[in-house]
């Protein structure tokens, strides 16, 4: 079967750690706000916990929407490449 570079020589694959780190930024921030919300709720700061939980929910929704968009785009490109 070969690796990705052999099958798709025209596609650039990044091995740079900074590029891979940027790919999960939105999900990482959502997780950070979720942790802040849990800690604030345990300490009794319900206002801060509610705001942090809301921000975490919004970031997760943005992440899922972006994931679905890129999944659909990738599927379309893969179909064009394979000729189906």
C-alpha positions, 0 to 999 in steps of 0.5 A: 500500500505504501505510505501517504507520501507515496500515495499522495505525492502532491500533498504536503504533510507537516512533521513540524511540531508547531503545526500539529500543536495548532490543530488542537488549540480550540479543543484544548481551550474548551478543555481548559474552560471546562476544568475552570468551570469544575474547579469554580463550581467546587469552590462555590463560585457559581457565576464564574463556573457558569461563564466558564462552562458556557465558554467551554460549550461554545468552543466545543460546538465550534470545534465540532462544526470545524471538524465536520466542515473539514471532514466533508471537504476532505471526503470530497477531495479524496473522491476527486483524487480517487476518481469515484 
